[in-house]
Every structure is written in C-alpha cells, then in structure tokens.
Amino acid sequence: MRIDLLPSRPHPALRLLSNQGTSKKRARARAPPQLAGAHLLPRGTGTVMAPSHLSVREMREDEKPLVLEMLKAAVKDTENRVALHALTRPPALLLLAASSSCLRFVLASFALALLLPVFLAVVAMKLGLRAWWGSLPPPGGLGGPWVAVHGSGDVCGVLALAPGSNSGGGARVTRLSVSRWHRRQGVGRRLLAFAESRTRAWSGGMGEPRTRLVVPVAVAAWGVAGMLEGCGYQAEGSWGCMGYTLVREFSKDL
C-alpha cells in the first residue's frame, strides 16, 4: 500500500510565500548599488554629492597638468556646437560662399573649393577656443585658481576669478569647468557658491560699492545656462562676431 506523506501539489499559501521571496531576491539583484555618502534623487536628476564630501581649495602646482586636461576636455565637449552655431549664421555662410567662388578659379576640383573654406574655418575656430578656454589664466587680485576635491582626493572641478573690467563691476568667472565623470553631481553649484563667497569677501575688502558676479557662457552650453538661471542669475549682455551672439553673460547682485 502506498502512503503519501506530503500532498502532490503545494498549498496555495506556500506558493504565494515562495513567489514573494523570489521577487524580493530578483529586485535586490537588479537594484543599482548606492554610493557611500551620496543622495540619490528621482530618476533622471543624477546623483548629488553630500557637501561634506566635497571641498574647494587652491590648486597645487602638481595638479596643474590634470586641471589643464580637464579644461581641454570641457572645450572639446562644446567646440563643435559653437562652431556649428557660428558658421551657420548668414554672414558666415556668405563669406564661405564667396571664398569658395574665388577658390573655384584656382582649384580644379569643385568639391575641394567648396569644402576647403569650411574646413579651415572650423579648424581656426577650434584652435582659438582651445587657446582661450583650454588654458589657465594668470592669478589675479582674487587669488586662485581653485579646485573642487572629492572626499577621496580626486580633483573634479576648477574655478578661476578675475576683477571686473569696470570699476565697481565686481568679479568675473574666467574658468568654471567640471570633470565629465563628476557632472550632474552638484560640483558646479558648489564652485559657484564658493565664487560668490570669495567675491563678497574681496568686494568688502576693496570697498567696492557693488558686489556683483558675472559668468560668461557659450551659447552652446545649455546646461550651464540652466544652472545659472536656477541659482538666481540673469542674462544681461552678450558678445560675438558680425552681430551674432557667441557668448552670453549672466550676472547676479550678491
């Protein structure tokens, strides 16, 4: 005689508990690891470093090569967009067309005469942007440059300031760059807050009647412009070439 000690099918309640345990294990396996000392924001907003894990100090001499590489990488991220914006303006297109027409009488190839002016214009603009934005300015009256340092000692951002061009014009941000591996983590806002604090201290010591900070931003750097507007800055001026804007200036009274 055959005696079944257990039922051939598990009880429905046992199946429900087993399925719940399996779902929890799968959810834990799919969940991304949380960084130590970081606060996770809703999806799409990135990860923001805790202020205690991010500090700003003056750049050391041995950190200069790393900072220069960071600045050059930041220029490479925007130079193509700036060149496209500049070369698609009507005056630039007219000049390129005139150059191509002149070269057509010298060169046998129509394609070469058409592409050569565009190539030379793009190269010249990229070299100019790299020479201007990809280098460190000499130390000014406000000191610096300064670097943002993560708790582990990694340099993740750079900031440089200079006095305003006019008397009583406050200070200007001449360099503000964040490493591509640390973007959208609050490093830019931390550097901007330090720049505001440094400008207040400098203006108070100099007896400036107005405490003001100006930040120039390339037209293609939409993320930086959004960050500045979120911090209370307003677009007040611009400069460019042939009547077309290439750089916008954001300012804030401190």
Backbone as CSV, one residue per row, in Angstrom:
resi,resn,N_x,N_y,N_z,CA_x,CA_y,CA_z,C_x,C_y,C_z
1,MET,0.859,-1.196,0.000,0.000,0.000,0.000,0.891,1.240,0.000
2,ARG,0.536,2.239,-0.844,1.321,3.476,-0.973,0.694,4.554,-0.106
3,ILE,1.541,5.182,0.707,1.073,6.268,1.587,1.837,7.530,1.224
4,ASP,1.135,8.614,0.834,1.760,9.905,0.503,1.841,10.732,1.770
5,LEU,3.103,10.992,2.220,3.295,11.807,3.421,3.042,13.283,3.145
6,LEU,3.292,13.769,1.908,3.064,15.167,1.546,2.107,15.214,0.375
7,PRO,1.345,16.264,0.255,0.457,16.368,-0.911,1.258,16.521,-2.191
8,SER,0.705,16.054,-3.271,1.405,16.117,-4.555,1.568,17.544,-5.041
9,ARG,0.668,18.475,-4.639,0.757,19.868,-5.033,0.892,20.733,-3.779
10,PRO,1.783,21.773,-3.806,1.933,22.626,-2.621,0.675,23.439,-2.386
11,HIS,0.483,23.774,-1.117,-0.674,24.570,-0.733,-0.580,25.951,-1.391
12,PRO,-1.680,26.580,-1.804,-1.612,27.920,-2.438,-0.904,28.958,-1.591
13,ALA,-1.047,28.873,-0.266,-0.374,29.860,0.596,1.135,29.699,0.537
14,LEU,1.603,28.419,0.439,3.044,28.190,0.334,3.581,28.704,-0.988
15,ARG,2.812,28.549,-2.074,3.261,29.062,-3.365,3.358,30.578,-3.350
16,LEU,2.424,31.247,-2.666,2.436,32.709,-2.591,3.666,33.202,-1.844
17,LEU,4.002,32.573,-0.707,5.189,32.978,0.053,6.461,32.737,-0.748
18,SER,6.502,31.621,-1.475,7.693,31.327,-2.283,7.863,32.344,-3.393
19,ASN,6.770,32.755,-4.044,6.858,33.743,-5.122,7.291,35.105,-4.593
20,GLN,6.817,35.492,-3.403,7.216,36.768,-2.822,8.709,36.786,-2.507
21,GLY,9.236,35.688,-1.958,10.664,35.621,-1.657,11.515,35.709,-2.907
22,THR,11.081,35.032,-3.977,11.829,35.079,-5.241,11.807,36.476,-5.839
23,SER,10.671,37.176,-5.743,10.575,38.536,-6.300,11.484,39.492,-5.567
24,LYS,11.575,39.364,-4.210,12.456,40.239,-3.443,13.916,40.018,-3.811
25,LYS,14.314,38.748,-3.996,15.700,38.465,-4.382,16.013,39.055,-5.746
26,ARG,15.090,38.925,-6.702,15.323,39.486,-8.025,15.400,41.009,-7.965
27,ALA,14.552,41.645,-7.153,14.588,43.107,-7.039,15.896,43.581,-6.448
28,ARG,16.412,42.860,-5.427,17.701,43.235,-4.845,18.827,43.061,-5.854
29,ALA,18.740,42.048,-6.703,19.790,41.808,-7.692,19.791,42.891,-8.767
30,ARG,18.566,43.421,-9.106,18.503,44.450,-10.141,18.779,45.838,-9.611
31,ALA,18.642,46.061,-8.326,18.799,47.414,-7.777,20.239,47.872,-7.910
32,PRO,20.480,49.141,-8.376,21.856,49.637,-8.510,22.448,49.914,-7.152
33,PRO,23.764,49.729,-6.970,24.389,49.994,-5.684,24.394,51.484,-5.394
34,GLN,24.084,51.880,-4.168,24.085,53.278,-3.764,25.478,53.688,-3.340
35,LEU,25.927,54.833,-3.828,27.246,55.315,-3.492,27.275,55.766,-2.046
36,ALA,28.385,55.505,-1.380,28.526,55.923,0.005,28.607,57.434,0.065
37,GLY,27.800,58.037,0.945,27.841,59.481,1.127,27.150,60.257,0.037
38,ALA,26.360,59.620,-0.834,25.655,60.317,-1.901,24.163,60.177,-1.689
39,HIS,23.415,61.186,-2.101,21.969,61.169,-2.002,21.408,60.934,-3.392
40,LEU,20.621,59.901,-3.559,20.050,59.581,-4.852,18.771,60.369,-5.039
41,LEU,18.676,61.058,-6.166,17.500,61.830,-6.494,16.587,61.003,-7.378
42,PRO,15.370,61.502,-7.686,14.499,60.764,-8.592,15.152,60.502,-9.927
43,ARG,14.654,59.532,-10.630,15.252,59.098,-11.890,15.366,60.260,-12.847
44,GLY,16.568,60.391,-13.476,16.796,61.438,-14.445,17.443,62.679,-13.881
45,THR,17.552,62.801,-12.527,18.122,64.006,-11.948,19.572,63.822,-11.555
46,GLY,20.112,62.618,-11.637,21.526,62.409,-11.336,21.756,62.178,-9.860
47,THR,23.029,62.096,-9.475,23.434,61.855,-8.102,24.185,63.066,-7.584
48,VAL,23.779,63.574,-6.446,24.385,64.769,-5.879,25.270,64.372,-4.708
49,MET,26.504,64.861,-4.723,27.425,64.577,-3.634,26.998,65.312,-2.373
50,ALA,27.206,64.684,-1.243,26.977,65.371,0.014,28.002,66.471,0.185
51,PRO,27.600,67.651,0.722,28.557,68.752,0.868,29.776,68.382,1.692
52,SER,29.624,67.478,2.658,30.762,67.112,3.493,31.824,66.332,2.728
53,HIS,31.480,65.791,1.566,32.419,65.015,0.770,33.004,65.831,-0.381
54,LEU,32.750,67.132,-0.415,33.235,67.984,-1.481,33.775,69.271,-0.885
55,SER,35.027,69.579,-1.171,35.672,70.785,-0.640,36.326,71.548,-1.776
56,VAL,36.577,72.842,-1.554,37.217,73.717,-2.533,38.465,74.317,-1.898
57,ARG,39.577,74.236,-2.600,40.843,74.786,-2.114,41.651,75.278,-3.301
58,GLU,42.755,75.975,-2.994,43.612,76.465,-4.074,44.331,75.309,-4.760
59,MET,44.536,75.475,-6.048,45.187,74.439,-6.831,46.670,74.345,-6.477
60,ARG,47.152,73.119,-6.340,48.575,72.893,-6.131,49.289,72.815,-7.479
61,GLU,50.582,73.049,-7.447,51.347,73.070,-8.694,51.356,71.704,-9.365
62,ASP,51.389,70.629,-8.589,51.407,69.301,-9.192,50.058,68.909,-9.795
63,GLU,48.999,69.675,-9.512,47.686,69.397,-10.075,47.434,70.154,-11.371
64,LYS,48.360,71.005,-11.776,48.148,71.834,-12.970,47.962,71.006,-14.229
65,PRO,48.776,69.958,-14.511,48.522,69.160,-15.723,47.135,68.530,-15.747
66,LEU,46.671,68.040,-14.599,45.339,67.434,-14.549,44.254,68.466,-14.812
67,VAL,44.413,69.659,-14.247,43.428,70.722,-14.452,43.402,71.164,-15.918
68,LEU,44.569,71.269,-16.541,44.618,71.650,-17.948,43.926,70.611,-18.831
69,GLU,44.122,69.343,-18.533,43.436,68.295,-19.290,41.922,68.389,-19.104
70,MET,41.490,68.747,-17.900,40.062,68.906,-17.636,39.477,70.061,-18.446
71,LEU,40.214,71.172,-18.514,39.743,72.318,-19.284,39.685,72.002,-20.777
72,LYS,40.702,71.311,-21.286,40.714,70.959,-22.708,39.574,69.998,-23.042
73,ALA,39.301,69.056,-22.142,38.190,68.132,-22.380,36.858,68.868,-22.388
74,ALA,36.711,69.868,-21.514,35.474,70.641,-21.491,35.293,71.441,-22.777
75,VAL,36.391,71.982,-23.322,36.304,72.728,-24.578,35.903,71.796,-25.718
76,LYS,36.455,70.591,-25.738,36.128,69.645,-26.801,34.655,69.258,-26.775
77,ASP,34.038,69.287,-25.595,32.626,68.927,-25.496,31.707,69.971,-26.126
78,THR,32.152,71.218,-26.240,31.289,72.292,-26.740,31.791,72.947,-28.026
79,GLU,33.035,72.693,-28.410,33.587,73.430,-29.551,32.849,73.126,-30.847
80,ASN,32.403,71.890,-31.040,31.688,71.559,-32.274,30.359,72.300,-32.355
81,ARG,29.654,72.395,-31.220,28.376,73.102,-31.221,28.565,74.595,-31.428
82,VAL,29.622,75.151,-30.818,29.897,76.575,-31.014,30.272,76.853,-32.472
83,ALA,31.107,76.000,-33.059,31.493,76.180,-34.459,30.284,76.060,-35.382
84,LEU,29.413,75.088,-35.114,28.213,74.935,-35.945,27.307,76.152,-35.829
85,HIS,27.154,76.665,-34.601,26.318,77.844,-34.398,26.896,79.051,-35.128
86,ALA,28.216,79.235,-35.063,28.839,80.414,-35.677,28.837,80.333,-37.201
87,LEU,29.128,79.165,-37.741,29.282,79.041,-39.199,27.960,78.917,-39.939
88,THR,26.863,78.750,-39.227,25.557,78.691,-39.888,24.829,80.031,-39.833
89,ARG,25.484,81.089,-39.334,24.885,82.434,-39.378,24.990,82.958,-40.811
90,PRO,24.013,83.749,-41.257,24.026,84.225,-42.660,25.309,84.936,-43.079
91,PRO,25.900,85.846,-42.269,27.160,86.469,-42.732,28.285,85.461,-42.926
92,ALA,28.380,84.466,-42.025,29.426,83.452,-42.174,29.191,82.618,-43.432
93,LEU,27.941,82.257,-43.706,27.647,81.498,-44.918,27.980,82.294,-46.175
94,LEU,27.727,83.614,-46.129,28.055,84.459,-47.280,29.563,84.513,-47.523
95,LEU,30.340,84.627,-46.435,31.794,84.652,-46.576,32.329,83.322,-47.096
96,LEU,31.774,82.221,-46.587,32.213,80.907,-47.068,31.885,80.723,-48.547
97,ALA,30.711,81.187,-48.973,30.340,81.064,-50.384,31.250,81.912,-51.269
98,ALA,31.590,83.118,-50.802,32.484,83.971,-51.583,33.876,83.360,-51.676
99,SER,34.345,82.770,-50.588,35.666,82.132,-50.614,35.678,80.943,-51.564
100,SER,34.612,80.165,-51.538,34.532,79.019,-52.444,34.519,79.461,-53.904
101,SER,33.832,80.560,-54.184,33.781,81.049,-55.568,35.154,81.504,-56.043
102,CYS,35.916,82.156,-55.145,37.270,82.580,-55.524,38.199,81.389,-55.724
103,LEU,38.089,80.389,-54.860,38.948,79.215,-54.992,38.600,78.389,-56.223
104,ARG,37.377,78.524,-56.718,36.976,77.736,-57.889,37.821,78.091,-59.106
105,PHE,38.321,79.335,-59.162,39.158,79.735,-60.301,40.595,79.233,-60.156
106,VAL,40.963,78.799,-58.930,42.337,78.344,-58.681,42.413,76.830,-58.656
107,LEU,41.450,76.203,-58.009,41.454,74.752,-57.853,40.642,74.101,-58.956
108,ALA,41.092,72.948,-59.372,40.389,72.231,-60.436,39.163,71.499,-59.924
109,SER,39.160,71.160,-58.643,38.064,70.376,-58.075,37.023,71.312,-57.450
110,PHE,35.778,71.148,-57.864,34.692,71.954,-57.296,34.439,71.568,-55.843
111,ALA,34.500,70.255,-55.538,34.264,69.803,-54.154,35.327,70.339,-53.210
112,LEU,36.577,70.344,-53.681,37.659,70.867,-52.844,37.484,72.361,-52.596
113,ALA,37.094,73.107,-53.623,36.865,74.536,-53.456,35.697,74.814,-52.523
114,LEU,34.747,73.899,-52.468,33.584,74.083,-51.593,33.900,73.734,-50.139
115,LEU,34.697,72.677,-49.944,34.929,72.180,-48.587,36.129,72.828,-47.896
116,LEU,37.094,73.287,-48.655,38.308,73.825,-48.050,38.041,75.038,-47.151
117,PRO,37.245,76.023,-47.564,36.981,77.146,-46.653,36.273,76.718,-45.360
118,VAL,35.359,75.772,-45.475,34.660,75.296,-44.275,35.632,74.601,-43.337
119,PHE,36.485,73.766,-43.895,37.464,73.057,-43.064,38.406,74.024,-42.358
120,LEU,38.915,75.007,-43.099,39.835,75.971,-42.493,39.142,76.816,-41.429
121,ALA,37.878,77.182,-41.649,37.144,77.979,-40.662,36.910,77.184,-39.380
122,VAL,36.550,75.908,-39.519,36.319,75.072,-38.333,37.612,74.880,-37.549
123,VAL,38.713,74.609,-38.254,39.997,74.414,-37.577,40.424,75.682,-36.850
124,ALA,40.296,76.836,-37.521,40.690,78.092,-36.890,39.850,78.384,-35.648
125,MET,38.546,78.116,-35.720,37.681,78.378,-34.566,38.001,77.437,-33.409
126,LYS,38.264,76.171,-33.708,38.596,75.221,-32.643,39.918,75.571,-31.980
127,LEU,40.908,75.951,-32.767,42.196,76.322,-32.186,42.064,77.567,-31.325
128,GLY,41.244,78.516,-31.764,41.035,79.710,-30.964,40.335,79.413,-29.651
129,LEU,39.311,78.553,-29.689,38.600,78.198,-28.462,39.502,77.435,-27.499
130,ARG,40.323,76.533,-28.028,41.211,75.769,-27.158,42.293,76.648,-26.549
131,ALA,42.787,77.625,-27.323,43.809,78.514,-26.776,43.237,79.437,-25.711
132,TRP,41.968,79.824,-25.854,41.379,80.772,-24.908,40.801,80.068,-23.688
133,TRP,39.919,79.101,-23.911,39.222,78.447,-22.801,39.984,77.249,-22.253
134,GLY,40.902,76.683,-23.018,41.607,75.487,-22.568,42.889,75.762,-21.823
135,SER,43.093,76.986,-21.363,44.306,77.338,-20.624,43.920,77.999,-19.305
136,LEU,44.878,78.058,-18.405,44.645,78.690,-17.105,45.079,80.150,-17.159
137,PRO,44.239,81.073,-16.698,44.646,82.478,-16.673,45.633,82.722,-15.530
138,PRO,46.435,83.758,-15.616,47.352,84.061,-14.508,46.571,84.459,-13.265
139,PRO,47.112,84.196,-12.082,46.413,84.574,-10.840,46.143,86.078,-10.806
140,GLY,44.920,86.441,-10.448,44.532,87.843,-10.379,44.433,88.323,-8.948
141,GLY,43.732,89.430,-8.778,43.609,90.007,-7.448,42.779,89.177,-6.497
142,LEU,41.987,88.257,-7.028,41.149,87.428,-6.168,41.826,86.121,-5.785
143,GLY,43.033,85.864,-6.279,43.724,84.621,-5.955,43.316,83.508,-6.895
144,GLY,43.610,82.276,-6.466,43.242,81.120,-7.255,44.320,80.746,-8.263
145,PRO,43.991,79.830,-9.178,42.724,79.106,-9.338,42.440,78.147,-8.176
146,TRP,41.183,77.739,-8.096,40.742,76.817,-7.068,40.236,75.531,-7.726
147,VAL,40.296,74.461,-6.974,39.817,73.163,-7.455,38.821,72.598,-6.458
148,ALA,37.846,71.890,-6.980,36.909,71.128,-6.161,37.462,69.725,-5.991
149,VAL,37.529,69.266,-4.750,38.155,67.980,-4.438,37.130,67.091,-3.762
150,HIS,37.008,65.872,-4.276,36.136,64.877,-3.666,36.772,64.353,-2.389
151,GLY,35.966,63.722,-1.565,36.470,63.216,-0.296,37.629,62.265,-0.435
152,SER,37.701,61.533,-1.554,38.795,60.596,-1.773,40.058,61.266,-2.282
153,GLY,40.008,62.589,-2.520,41.176,63.313,-3.009,41.185,63.564,-4.500
154,ASP,40.142,63.145,-5.217,40.082,63.337,-6.665,39.680,64.770,-6.991
155,VAL,40.407,65.413,-7.900,40.062,66.751,-8.381,38.939,66.607,-9.401
156,CYS,37.808,67.253,-9.154,36.650,67.084,-10.022,36.136,68.389,-10.614
157,GLY,36.776,69.524,-10.332,36.335,70.794,-10.897,37.378,71.867,-10.705
158,VAL,37.270,72.935,-11.480,38.232,74.037,-11.401,37.475,75.348,-11.532
159,LEU,37.964,76.376,-10.841,37.350,77.699,-10.851,38.449,78.747,-10.861
160,ALA,38.258,79.816,-11.663,39.174,80.952,-11.688,38.351,82.228,-11.747
161,LEU,38.793,83.247,-11.015,38.095,84.525,-10.934,39.041,85.654,-11.304
162,ALA,38.457,86.768,-11.722,39.232,87.966,-12.045,38.366,89.174,-11.735
163,PRO,38.974,90.305,-11.389,38.183,91.523,-11.165,37.440,91.935,-12.427
164,GLY,36.317,92.630,-12.250,35.544,93.110,-13.380,36.307,94.110,-14.214
165,SER,35.894,94.253,-15.461,36.595,95.162,-16.371,36.401,96.617,-15.994
166,ASN,35.264,96.954,-15.383,34.984,98.325,-14.989,35.090,98.479,-13.487
167,SER,35.340,99.690,-13.042,35.410,99.965,-11.615,34.022,99.770,-10.997
168,GLY,33.986,99.015,-9.919,32.710,98.719,-9.285,31.920,97.635,-9.978
169,GLY,32.559,96.949,-10.935,31.857,95.908,-11.674,31.902,94.544,-11.032
170,GLY,32.447,94.454,-9.806,32.511,93.177,-9.128,33.574,92.265,-9.703
171,ALA,33.252,90.984,-9.807,34.209,89.988,-10.287,33.603,89.196,-11.438
172,ARG,34.481,88.534,-12.181,34.078,87.709,-13.319,34.630,86.305,-13.142
173,VAL,33.854,85.333,-13.541,34.320,83.954,-13.590,35.025,83.758,-14.934
174,THR,36.307,83.485,-14.892,37.060,83.272,-16.131,37.181,81.800,-16.501
175,ARG,37.106,80.912,-15.526,37.097,79.477,-15.789,36.168,78.802,-14.797
176,LEU,35.307,77.943,-15.305,34.428,77.126,-14.468,34.173,75.840,-15.223
177,SER,34.818,74.775,-14.782,34.735,73.516,-15.501,34.654,72.362,-14.501
178,VAL,33.906,71.340,-14.882,33.726,70.146,-14.053,34.121,68.928,-14.880
179,SER,34.823,68.006,-14.264,35.203,66.771,-14.945,33.961,66.040,-15.445
180,ARG,34.065,65.468,-16.629,32.909,64.792,-17.228,32.427,63.620,-16.383
181,TRP,33.286,63.060,-15.541,32.895,61.932,-14.695,32.162,62.393,-13.434
182,HIS,32.160,63.701,-13.145,31.525,64.210,-11.927,30.439,65.232,-12.220
183,ARG,29.950,65.278,-13.451,28.903,66.232,-13.776,27.553,65.759,-13.251
184,ARG,26.651,66.749,-13.057,25.308,66.494,-12.517,25.376,65.884,-11.119
185,GLN,26.385,66.274,-10.375,26.524,65.799,-9.000,26.677,66.954,-8.014
186,GLY,26.371,68.167,-8.423,26.434,69.311,-7.536,27.782,69.994,-7.468
187,VAL,28.761,69.570,-8.280,30.099,70.174,-8.221,30.058,71.604,-8.755
188,GLY,29.360,71.837,-9.859,29.280,73.173,-10.424,28.624,74.161,-9.471
189,ARG,27.558,73.737,-8.809,26.888,74.625,-7.851,27.782,74.913,-6.649
190,ARG,28.559,73.928,-6.237,29.478,74.147,-5.106,30.558,75.152,-5.487
191,LEU,31.111,75.051,-6.688,32.111,76.011,-7.144,31.501,77.400,-7.295
192,LEU,30.271,77.467,-7.780,29.613,78.763,-7.942,29.348,79.417,-6.588
193,ALA,28.948,78.627,-5.604,28.739,79.173,-4.261,30.052,79.691,-3.670
194,PHE,31.149,78.969,-3.918,32.455,79.440,-3.443,32.839,80.739,-4.142
195,ALA,32.557,80.847,-5.451,32.869,82.066,-6.177,32.092,83.255,-5.620
196,GLU,30.837,83.052,-5.276,30.045,84.133,-4.685,30.607,84.551,-3.332
197,SER,30.973,83.577,-2.513,31.545,83.902,-1.201,32.872,84.640,-1.341
198,ARG,33.712,84.197,-2.267,35.004,84.856,-2.484,34.813,86.273,-3.016
199,THR,33.838,86.480,-3.872,33.571,87.804,-4.423,33.079,88.759,-3.339
200,ARG,32.227,88.273,-2.456,31.760,89.130,-1.356,32.927,89.566,-0.479
201,ALA,33.801,88.625,-0.129,34.936,88.966,0.727,35.877,89.941,0.028
202,TRP,36.118,89.727,-1.263,37.024,90.618,-1.997,36.433,92.006,-2.165
203,SER,35.137,92.089,-2.491,34.494,93.386,-2.670,34.456,94.161,-1.362
204,GLY,34.212,93.458,-0.247,34.209,94.133,1.041,35.579,94.677,1.415
205,GLY,36.636,93.911,1.103,37.983,94.370,1.410,38.436,95.523,0.530
206,MET,37.930,95.569,-0.706,38.305,96.632,-1.639,37.410,97.852,-1.526
207,GLY,36.360,97.757,-0.735,35.431,98.876,-0.606,34.599,99.111,-1.848
208,GLU,34.320,98.042,-2.591,33.531,98.180,-3.809,32.085,98.554,-3.451
209,PRO,31.493,99.501,-4.182,30.120,99.892,-3.852,29.092,98.836,-4.249
210,ARG,29.475,97.936,-5.124,28.520,96.942,-5.626,29.185,95.577,-5.659
211,THR,28.538,94.606,-5.073,29.046,93.239,-5.087,28.283,92.465,-6.152
212,ARG,28.990,92.097,-7.189,28.346,91.510,-8.362,29.266,90.479,-8.978
213,LEU,28.677,89.390,-9.459,29.447,88.321,-10.092,28.897,88.097,-11.492
214,VAL,29.798,88.075,-12.476,29.430,87.876,-13.879,30.015,86.555,-14.354
215,VAL,29.199,85.765,-15.048,29.626,84.458,-15.553,29.362,84.417,-17.056
216,PRO,30.409,84.403,-17.901,30.198,84.249,-19.354,29.971,82.786,-19.715
217,VAL,29.034,82.556,-20.622,28.659,81.192,-21.007,28.532,81.134,-22.518
218,ALA,29.137,80.126,-23.141,28.998,79.933,-24.586,27.553,79.599,-24.929
219,VAL,27.112,80.015,-26.106,25.712,79.825,-26.482,25.345,78.345,-26.548
220,ALA,26.318,77.481,-26.790,26.037,76.051,-26.916,25.990,75.337,-25.573
221,ALA,26.378,75.995,-24.482,26.399,75.358,-23.157,25.050,75.564,-22.481
222,TRP,24.043,74.810,-22.929,22.694,74.997,-22.397,22.581,74.547,-20.947
223,GLY,23.317,73.511,-20.565,23.234,73.031,-19.192,23.735,74.048,-18.189
224,VAL,24.834,74.747,-18.525,25.383,75.761,-17.626,24.425,76.928,-17.500
225,ALA,23.820,77.342,-18.607,22.866,78.446,-18.560,21.671,78.101,-17.677
226,GLY,21.183,76.872,-17.764,20.079,76.460,-16.907,20.455,76.445,-15.439
227,MET,21.677,76.000,-15.127,22.131,76.000,-13.740,22.205,77.416,-13.191
228,LEU,22.726,78.359,-13.985,22.852,79.739,-13.528,21.482,80.369,-13.298
229,GLU,20.549,80.124,-14.190,19.204,80.665,-14.005,18.549,80.084,-12.765
230,GLY,18.822,78.820,-12.478,18.283,78.224,-11.269,18.904,78.779,-9.996
231,CYS,20.098,79.353,-10.098,20.777,79.950,-8.944,20.521,81.448,-8.825
232,GLY,19.624,81.988,-9.625,19.263,83.393,-9.499,20.006,84.334,-10.424
233,TYR,20.761,83.830,-11.392,21.482,84.685,-12.333,20.566,85.062,-13.500
234,GLN,20.837,86.234,-14.063,20.046,86.721,-15.182,20.961,87.089,-16.342
235,ALA,20.513,86.764,-17.552,21.277,87.121,-18.761,21.139,88.614,-19.000
236,GLU,22.271,89.295,-19.038,22.222,90.750,-19.177,23.005,91.277,-20.370
237,GLY,23.890,90.516,-20.924,24.691,91.003,-22.048,25.220,89.849,-22.859
238,SER,25.875,90.170,-23.942,26.439,89.144,-24.816,27.486,89.785,-25.714
239,TRP,28.303,88.954,-26.302,29.258,89.416,-27.294,29.495,88.300,-28.298
240,GLY,29.900,88.703,-29.493,30.069,87.723,-30.550,30.790,88.324,-31.738
241,CYS,30.327,87.963,-32.927,31.001,88.396,-34.160,29.940,88.693,-35.219
242,MET,30.130,89.767,-35.933,29.242,90.173,-37.030,27.789,90.293,-36.578
243,GLY,27.609,90.741,-35.329,26.257,90.969,-34.824,25.553,89.738,-34.301
244,TYR,26.227,88.605,-34.235,25.605,87.371,-33.756,26.272,86.932,-32.455
245,THR,25.434,86.492,-31.536,25.895,86.163,-30.192,26.624,84.826,-30.178
246,LEU,27.795,84.823,-29.558,28.540,83.590,-29.325,28.674,83.286,-27.841
247,VAL,28.704,84.325,-27.021,28.842,84.170,-25.571,27.822,85.071,-24.892
248,ARG,27.073,84.504,-23.965,26.132,85.275,-23.151,26.720,85.491,-21.758
249,GLU,26.390,86.604,-21.155,26.874,86.924,-19.824,25.709,86.918,-18.843
250,PHE,25.871,86.135,-17.784,24.898,86.073,-16.706,25.482,86.769,-15.475
251,SER,24.666,87.525,-14.779,25.155,88.263,-13.618,24.166,88.137,-12.470
252,LYS,24.703,88.406,-11.272,23.888,88.329,-10.062,24.463,89.307,-9.031
253,ASP,23.584,90.110,-8.432,23.995,91.002,-7.348,24.002,90.211,-6.052
254,LEU,25.135,90.209,-5.382,25.317,89.391,-4.184,25.020,90.190,-2.919
